Amino acid sequence: MSSPGRESGLAQRPNPRRLGWEVLRLAVRPHRRIGALGLAAGVLWSAGKLAVPALIAHTINTGIADDRIGSVIGDSLVIAAVGAAGAFAAALRRWWAQRLGFLVERDIRARLVRHAYRLHLGFHAEVASGVLVSRTSSDLLQIQQPFIMIPLLFSGLVMLLGAIALLSLVSVPLMLVSLRPSVLILVVSVRFTGRLGPQSQAVQRELAATSAEVGEAFTGMASIKGLGAEQAALAALQARTTRVFDATMGLARLRASHLPFFDFLPTIGLVGTLWYGSTLVEQGAITVGALVQANAYILLLSNPLRMVGTTIAQLQRALVSATLIGEIVSVEPAITDPPHPVPLGAVRGEVRFENIALRYAGSLVLALDPTSGRVLIDGVDVRQARLADVRVASAVVFEDTLLFSGSIADNISFAHPGVERERIEDAAGIAGAADFIEALDDGYETVVGERGIGLSGGQRQRVGIARALLADAPILILDSATSAVDAVKEIEILSALRSAKRRTTLIIAHRPSTIALADRVVLMEAGRIADVGTHTELLSRSALYRTVLAHDDGAAGEVDHRAGNELVS
């Protein structure tokens, strides 16, 4: 493992929109064939739509005008066949378009979650989980929609260019009159696009902040109720949702003030075509069939021009969401694999610390990435090993044990789903959890609820220890992992750990009864190692050690943390 840097959080990049385009480009690239199929189907659909007005004009000029019923019937059958073919092409276009959108959504979500797993814990401490949830849900929905629209928009552009070309064949002056409103549409589009981006970004950021606040409120429901703070929490949430409402209404006002022009201006073109076209018919410059054909093309232009506004809005929101996701996936992990990793092989569990210095925050896990010195596992510097190998070689149980929604058995076997029930029960027995689990109505199938709220703190810790034991790592780290367990049960658990499979166990603790079980004790003071020895040796020679143990009665844990003293055994 190597540490290129320790920066975390979401810093603003010099060119954030470029991040968004890069996220979209990487997501589309594996699915170019699907996109091409959707575009091809769109071209076929557009060709069919463009052919129908020309066929109608031919029917009017050669069939109806000359009273040739047989020709009319034949032309009508051809028009029906072209329409059926266009409908089939439209179905294919929509199928491939939706497939592309859903695949892009799936791939970006997988990339985002995979990258989040690689990021250091400091990042997750700074960025609210609700923000990450929002990125994988509402932001991805914003990205999915325009990809579904891409084949539709492309076919609309083909229809637009084709209709203009065919209009010019009917009458160039008539075409120029018909397309004059398109200049105004372009002006409105540019103005709309420039204002839409910042407003969309404001909405997405407010939604993410709201998601984070709601998640915290639900997670901390017991604390809110315990403090009688329901009204205060509701007031805070109401203020947040009001900001979301204000941002979304600002976006709604922007859309309401611009999108109607995309409906109205093409209608002006149709009116101009009818007026000027009828004049050309009276002058004998074009036929009635040609005027009908021209009007049909103007009607065909209305939908692509209307789609411009909608698609611009969707693309802007997609780019904003992709940029927000890009801010996360562009964060470099604090700990990465070295260029040429040294394999750990079958780890025996020998751990050696050599002249290490670290930023200590109550968790021995930080020692795996010291600011100086080395940590070796079986003689291999962990900085030279693959991060995945180090994590497989070690299992950590924190003081605040998090359980996942599901049964107790699911939680214990989390690292090895599908493992035999016997192994689950063995791990629970060693961790001192079997007694209370078997006393439950549903035993190991008892659903614990989100974060294990259905169990007490001590029960959660014992399930967490069982989960780490089942991971079967040669190195076990217990970071105050039995602090919520009574002293008698704690001694039973640690004694069972000693008699079970041989492994290296590192324990951060304060209770004398716990520390006495260790083969070796490290006394830390103010971030430095004050002494090392067995419990008996330190008790006889270290006044500081005796002071720390004496403080364990009553509020010992709190006092020791404030004093900067820790015992690592």
C-alpha positions in Angstrom: 0.0 0.0 0.0 1.2 3.5 -0.7 -0.3 6.9 0.3 -0.1 9.6 -2.4 -2.0 12.1 -0.4 -4.3 12.6 2.6 -6.7 15.1 1.1 -10.4 14.0 1.4 -13.8 15.5 0.8 -15.2 17.1 -2.4 -13.0 20.0 -3.5 -14.1 22.1 -6.4 -12.2 21.4 -9.6 -10.9 24.1 -12.0 -13.2 22.8 -14.9 -16.1 20.9 -13.2 -18.1 20.6 -16.4 -15.2 18.6 -18.0 -15.6 16.1 -15.2 -19.2 15.7 -16.1 -18.5 15.1 -19.8 -15.8 12.6 -18.9 -18.2 10.6 -16.7 -20.8 10.5 -19.6 -18.2 9.6 -22.2 -16.8 6.7 -20.2 -20.3 5.4 -19.5 -21.4 5.5 -23.2 -18.2 4.1 -24.7 -18.9 0.4 -24.0 -22.4 0.7 -25.4 -21.6 2.5 -28.7 -23.1 -0.4 -30.7 -26.4 -0.2 -28.9 -26.4 3.6 -29.4 -25.7 3.1 -33.1 -28.6 0.7 -33.5 -30.9 3.2 -31.9 -29.7 5.9 -34.2 -30.1 3.7 -37.2 -33.6 2.8 -36.2 -34.3 6.6 -35.8 -33.0 7.3 -39.3 -35.4 4.7 -40.7 -38.3 6.2 -38.8 -37.4 9.7 -40.0 -37.2 8.5 -43.6 -40.6 7.0 -43.4 -42.1 10.1 -41.9 -40.5 12.2 -44.6 -41.7 10.0 -47.3 -45.4 10.2 -46.4 -46.0 13.9 -47.3 -44.4 13.3 -50.7 -46.6 10.3 -51.3 -49.7 12.3 -50.2 -48.8 15.1 -52.6 -48.3 12.5 -55.4 -51.7 11.0 -54.6 -53.4 14.4 -54.7 -51.8 15.6 -57.9 -52.0 12.3 -60.0 -54.9 10.5 -58.3 -57.5 12.9 -56.8 -57.0 15.8 -59.2 -57.2 13.5 -62.3 -60.0 11.4 -60.7 -58.0 8.1 -60.9 -59.5 6.0 -58.1 -57.3 3.1 -58.8 -54.1 5.2 -58.4 -55.5 6.6 -55.1 -56.1 3.1 -53.7 -52.6 1.9 -54.7 -50.9 5.0 -53.3 -52.9 4.7 -50.1 -51.7 1.1 -49.6 -48.1 2.3 -50.2 -48.6 5.1 -47.6 -50.0 2.5 -45.1 -47.1 0.2 -45.7 -44.6 3.0 -45.1 -46.4 4.0 -41.9 -46.3 0.4 -40.6 -42.6 0.3 -41.4 -42.1 3.6 -39.6 -44.0 2.3 -36.5 -41.7 -0.8 -36.4 -38.7 1.4 -36.7 -40.0 3.6 -33.9 -40.4 0.6 -31.6 -36.8 -0.5 -32.3 -35.6 3.1 -31.7 -37.4 3.3 -28.3 -36.2 -0.2 -27.3 -32.5 0.6 -28.1 -32.8 4.1 -26.6 -34.2 2.8 -23.2 -31.6 0.0 -23.2 -28.8 2.5 -23.6 -30.2 4.7 -20.9 -30.5 1.9 -18.4 -27.1 0.5 -19.1 -25.5 3.9 -18.7 -27.3 4.3 -15.4 -26.2 0.8 -14.2 -22.5 1.3 -15.2 -22.2 4.8 -13.6 -23.8 3.5 -10.4 -21.4 0.5 -10.3 -18.4 2.8 -10.9 -19.5 5.2 -8.2 -20.1 2.5 -5.6 -16.9 0.7 -6.5 -14.9 3.9 -6.2 -16.6 4.7 -2.9 -15.3 1.4 -1.5 -11.8 2.3 -2.5 -11.9 5.7 -0.7 -10.4 6.2 2.7 -12.5 6.4 5.9 -11.6 10.1 6.2 -13.6 10.8 3.0 -16.7 9.0 4.4 -16.3 10.9 7.6 -16.5 14.2 5.8 -19.1 13.5 3.1 -22.5 12.6 4.4 -23.9 9.2 3.4 -27.1 10.9 2.2 -25.1 12.8 -0.4 -23.7 9.5 -1.8 -27.2 8.0 -1.8 -28.5 11.0 -3.7 -25.7 10.6 -6.3 -26.6 7.0 -6.9 -30.4 7.6 -7.1 -31.7 11.0 -8.1 -28.6 12.1 -10.0 -28.5 8.9 -12.0 -32.1 9.3 -12.9 -31.3 12.7 -14.3 -28.5 11.1 -16.4 -30.6 8.3 -17.7 -33.3 10.4 -19.3 -31.3 12.3 -21.9 -29.7 9.0 -23.1 -33.1 7.7 -23.7 -33.8 10.9 -25.7 -30.6 10.8 -27.8 -31.9 8.5 -30.6 -35.2 10.4 -30.6 -33.3 13.7 -30.8 -31.0 12.4 -33.6 -34.0 11.1 -35.6 -35.6 14.5 -35.0 -32.5 16.3 -36.4 -32.5 14.0 -39.4 -36.2 14.8 -40.0 -35.5 18.5 -39.5 -32.7 18.6 -42.2 -34.7 16.3 -44.5 -37.8 18.4 -44.2 -35.8 21.6 -45.0 -34.2 19.9 -48.0 -37.6 18.6 -49.3 -39.2 22.0 -48.6 -36.5 23.7 -50.8 -37.5 21.3 -53.6 -41.1 22.4 -53.3 -40.3 26.1 -53.2 -37.2 27.9 -51.9 -39.1 31.2 -51.1 -41.7 29.1 -49.3 -39.0 27.4 -47.3 -37.5 30.7 -46.2 -40.8 32.0 -45.0 -41.5 28.8 -43.1 -38.1 28.7 -41.3 -37.9 32.4 -40.2 -39.2 31.5 -36.7 -36.3 29.0 -36.3 -33.9 31.9 -35.8 -35.9 33.0 -32.8 -35.9 29.4 -31.5 -32.1 29.4 -31.7 -32.0 32.7 -29.7 -34.3 31.3 -27.0 -32.3 28.0 -26.9 -29.0 29.8 -26.3 -30.5 32.0 -23.5 -32.3 29.0 -22.0 -29.1 26.8 -21.9 -27.0 29.5 -20.3 -29.4 30.0 -17.4 -30.4 26.4 -17.0 -27.0 24.9 -15.9 -26.5 26.9 -12.7 -30.1 26.5 -11.6 -30.1 22.8 -12.2 -26.9 22.4 -10.1 -28.5 24.4 -7.3 -31.5 22.0 -7.3 -29.3 18.8 -7.3 -27.1 20.1 -4.4 -30.2 21.0 -2.3 -31.7 17.6 -3.0 -28.5 15.9 -1.9 -28.3 18.0 1.3 -31.9 17.1 2.0 -31.3 13.4 1.5 -28.4 13.6 3.9 -30.4 15.4 6.6 -33.4 13.0 6.3 -31.1 10.0 6.5 -29.5 11.4 9.7 -32.9 12.1 11.2 -34.1 8.5 10.6 -30.8 7.1 11.8 -30.9 9.1 14.9 -34.6 8.7 15.6 -34.0 7.2 19.1 -31.9 10.3 20.1 -34.4 12.7 18.7 -37.3 11.0 20.6 -35.1 10.7 23.7 -34.4 14.4 23.8 -38.0 15.3 22.9 -36.5 17.2 19.9 -39.1 16.2 17.3 -40.3 19.7 16.7 -36.7 21.1 16.4 -35.8 18.3 14.0 -39.0 19.0 12.0 -38.3 22.7 11.9 -34.7 22.1 10.6 -36.0 19.7 7.9 -38.8 22.1 7.0 -36.2 24.9 6.5 -34.2 22.5 4.3 -37.2 21.4 2.2 -38.1 25.1 1.8 -34.7 25.7 0.2 -35.4 22.7 -2.1 -38.8 24.1 -3.0 -37.3 27.6 -3.7 -34.6 26.1 -6.0 -37.1 23.8 -7.9 -39.5 26.7 -8.3 -36.7 28.8 -9.7 -36.1 26.0 -12.2 -39.8 25.8 -12.9 -40.0 29.5 -13.6 -37.1 29.3 -16.0 -38.7 26.4 -17.9 -42.1 28.1 -17.9 -40.7 31.3 -19.3 -38.8 29.6 -22.2 -40.3 26.2 -23.2 -43.6 27.7 -24.5 -41.7 29.4 -27.2 -40.7 26.1 -28.6 -44.4 25.3 -29.0 -45.5 28.7 -30.3 -42.8 29.7 -32.8 -43.3 26.6 -35.1 -47.0 27.5 -35.2 -46.0 30.9 -36.6 -44.1 29.1 -39.3 -47.1 27.1 -40.2 -49.3 30.2 -40.5 -46.7 31.8 -42.7 -46.6 28.7 -44.9 -50.4 28.6 -45.3 -50.6 32.3 -46.2 -47.7 32.5 -48.6 -48.3 29.0 -50.0 -51.9 29.9 -50.9 -50.6 32.9 -52.8 -48.1 30.7 -54.7 -51.0 28.3 -55.6 -53.1 31.2 -56.9 -50.1 32.3 -59.0 -49.7 28.7 -60.3 -46.1 28.5 -58.9 -46.9 25.3 -57.0 -49.7 22.8 -56.9 -52.3 22.1 -54.2 -50.5 18.8 -53.5 -47.2 20.7 -53.1 -48.9 23.1 -50.6 -50.2 20.1 -48.6 -46.8 18.6 -48.7 -45.2 21.8 -47.5 -47.6 22.1 -44.6 -47.0 18.5 -43.6 -43.3 19.2 -43.5 -43.8 22.2 -41.3 -45.9 20.0 -38.9 -43.0 17.5 -38.9 -40.6 20.3 -38.0 -42.7 21.3 -35.0 -41.9 18.2 -33.0 -38.1 18.3 -33.5 -38.1 22.1 -32.7 -40.2 21.5 -29.6 -37.9 18.6 -28.6 -34.9 21.0 -28.7 -36.0 22.8 -25.6 -36.9 19.6 -23.7 -33.6 17.9 -24.6 -31.5 20.9 -23.8 -33.1 21.0 -20.3 -32.5 17.2 -19.8 -28.9 17.4 -21.1 -28.1 20.3 -18.8 -29.4 18.5 -15.8 -27.6 15.3 -16.8 -24.4 17.2 -17.2 -24.9 18.8 -13.7 -25.5 15.4 -12.2 -22.6 13.8 -14.0 -20.4 16.7 -12.7 -21.5 16.0 -9.1 -20.7 12.3 -9.6 -17.4 13.2 -11.2 -16.4 15.2 -8.1 -16.6 11.9 -6.2 -15.0 9.5 -8.7 -12.1 12.0 -9.2 -11.1 11.9 -5.5 -7.9 9.9 -5.2 -7.8 7.2 -2.6 -5.5 8.0 0.3 -4.1 4.4 0.2 -3.4 2.7 -3.0 -1.6 -0.4 -4.2 2.2 0.0 -5.0 3.3 -0.3 -8.6 4.9 -3.7 -7.9 3.2 -5.2 -4.8 4.8 -7.9 -2.8 2.5 -10.9 -2.2 1.7 -11.7 1.4 1.0 -15.4 0.7 -0.4 -17.5 3.5 -0.3 -15.1 6.4 0.9 -16.5 9.8 -0.1 -13.3 11.7 3.3 -12.0 12.8 3.0 -8.2 13.2 6.0 -6.0 13.8 6.1 -2.2 14.3 9.4 -0.5 13.5 9.9 3.2 14.6 6.4 4.2 13.6 4.8 7.5 14.1 1.1 8.1 13.4 -1.7 10.5 13.9 -3.5 8.6 16.6 -7.3 9.0 17.0 -8.2 6.2 19.2 -8.1 3.5 16.5 -5.1 1.2 16.0 -6.2 0.8 12.4 -4.5 4.1 11.6 -1.2 2.3 12.4 -1.5 0.5 9.1 -0.6 3.7 7.3 1.9 5.5 9.6 3.4 8.9 8.8 6.8 7.3 9.3 8.4 4.0 10.1 7.1 0.6 9.0 4.4 -1.9 9.9 5.3 -5.5 8.8 3.1 -8.5 8.5 5.1 -11.7 8.2 8.2 -9.5 7.4 6.5 -7.7 4.5 6.0 -3.9 4.8 2.3 -3.3 4.4 3.0 -0.3 2.1 4.6 -2.8 -0.3 1.6 -5.2 -0.2 -1.7 -5.1 -2.0 -4.4 -3.3 0.0 -6.8 -6.2 -0.6 -4.2 -8.7 0.8 -3.8 -6.6 3.9 -7.5 -6.4 4.5 -8.0 -10.1 4.0 -5.3 -10.8 6.5 -6.9 -8.6 9.2 -10.4 -8.3 10.6 -11.4 -5.2 12.7 -14.2 -4.8 15.2 -14.8 -1.2 16.2 -16.3 0.1 19.4 -19.4 1.3 17.6 -20.4 -2.0 15.9 -22.7 -1.5 12.8 -25.0 -4.3 11.9 -26.8 -4.4 8.6 -30.5 -4.9 7.9 -31.2 -8.6 7.9 -31.0 -11.6 10.2 -28.4 -12.2 12.8 -27.1 -15.1 10.7 -26.8 -12.8 7.7 -24.7 -10.3 9.7 -22.4 -13.0 11.1 -21.8 -14.5 7.7 -21.6 -11.1 6.0 -18.0 -11.6 4.7 -18.8 -15.2 3.6 -22.5 -15.4 2.5 -23.8 -18.9 2.2 -21.5 -20.4 4.8 -22.6 -23.5 6.8 -24.8 -22.8 9.8 -22.4 -24.8 12.0 -19.6 -22.2 11.4 -22.0 -19.4 12.2 -22.9 -20.9 15.5 -19.3 -21.7 16.4 -18.3 -18.1 15.8 -21.3 -16.9 17.9 -20.3 -19.3 20.7 -16.7 -18.0 20.8 -17.9 -14.4 20.8 -20.3 -15.0 23.7 -23.3 -14.3 21.5 -24.9 -17.8 21.3 -26.7 -17.6 24.6 -28.8 -14.5 23.8 -29.3 -15.4 20.2 -30.7 -18.8 21.0 -33.0 -17.2 23.6 -34.7 -15.1 20.9 -37.9 -16.4 19.3 -36.4 -16.7 15.8 -32.9 -17.4 17.0 -30.3 -16.8 14.3 -33.0 -15.8 11.8 -34.1 -12.8 14.0 -34.1 -9.6 12.0 -32.1 -7.0 13.7 -33.3 -3.9 11.8 -31.3 -1.1 10.4 -27.9 -0.6 12.1 -28.9 -3.4 14.5 -31.3 -1.2 16.5 -33.2 -4.2 17.7 -30.2 -5.3 19.9 -28.4 -3.7 22.8 -25.0 -2.3 22.5 -23.3 -5.3 24.1 -25.2 -7.7 21.9 -24.3 -5.8 18.8 -20.6 -5.9 19.8 -20.7 -9.7 20.3 -22.4 -10.2 16.9 -19.6 -8.0 15.5 -16.9 -10.1 17.0 -18.6 -13.3 15.7 -18.6 -11.7 12.2 -14.9 -10.9 12.4 -14.1 -14.4 13.7 -16.0 -16.0 10.8 -13.9 -13.9 8.4 -11.1 -16.1 9.7 -8.4 -13.5 9.4 -5.0 -14.4 11.0 -4.9 -10.9 12.6 -7.8 -9.7 14.7 -8.1 -6.1 15.9 -10.5 -5.3 18.7 -10.8 -1.5 19.0 -12.6 -1.2 22.3 -14.9 -3.9 20.9 -16.1 -5.1 24.2 -16.6 -1.8 26.0 -20.4 -2.3 26.1 -20.1 -5.9 27.4 -20.0 -6.5 31.2 -16.6 -7.4 32.6 -17.5 -11.0 33.4 -18.7 -11.7 29.8 -15.7 -9.8 28.4 -13.3 -12.2 30.2 -15.3 -15.2 28.9 -15.1 -13.9 25.3 -11.4 -13.1 25.4 -10.6 -16.4 27.1 -12.5 -18.2 24.4 -10.5 -16.3 21.8 -7.3 -17.4 23.3 -8.3 -21.1 23.3 -9.7 -21.0 19.8 -7.8 -20.9 16.5 -4.3 -19.4 17.0 -4.2 -15.9 15.7 -2.6 -12.5 16.5 -5.1 -10.4 18.4 -4.5 -6.7 19.1 -6.8 -5.2 21.7 -7.4 -1.6 22.6 -8.9 -1.6 26.1 -8.9 0.0 29.6 -10.3 -2.6 31.9 -7.5 -4.3 34.0 -9.2 -7.7 33.7 -9.1 -7.5 29.9 -5.5 -6.2 29.8 -4.3 -9.0 32.2 -5.2 -11.6 29.6 -2.8 -10.1 27.0 0.7 -11.6 26.4 2.1 -8.1 25.8 0.8 -4.6 26.8 1.8 -1.3 25.2 1.1 1.8 27.4 0.6 5.0 25.4 0.8 8.5 26.7 0.1 11.7 24.7 0.5 9.9 21.5 3.8 8.2 22.4 4.7 4.7 23.7 5.4 5.1 27.4 6.2 1.5 28.2 5.9 -2.1 27.0 5.7 -5.4 28.9 3.4 -7.9 30.4 0.5 -6.8 32.7 2.5 -8.0 35.8 5.7 -6.2 34.7 4.0 -2.9 34.1 2.0 -3.1 37.3 5.2 -3.5 39.3 7.3 -0.8 37.6 5.1 1.8 36.0 3.3 4.4 38.2 1.5 5.7 35.1 0.2 2.2 34.3 -1.2 1.9 37.8 -2.8 5.3 37.5 -4.5 4.4 34.2 -5.8 1.2 35.7 -7.1 3.0 38.8 -9.0 5.4 36.7 -10.9 2.5 35.1 -13.4 2.6 37.9 -16.4 4.8 37.3 -15.9 7.1 34.3 -12.5 5.6 33.5 -12.9 5.4 29.7 -13.8 9.1 29.4 -11.0 10.2 31.7 -8.4 8.1 30.0 -9.3 9.5 26.5 -9.1 13.0 27.7 -5.7 12.3 29.3 -4.4 10.9 26.1 -3.7 7.5 27.6 -4.4 4.2 25.9 -3.5 0.5 26.5 -2.9 -1.7 23.5 -2.5 -5.3 24.2 
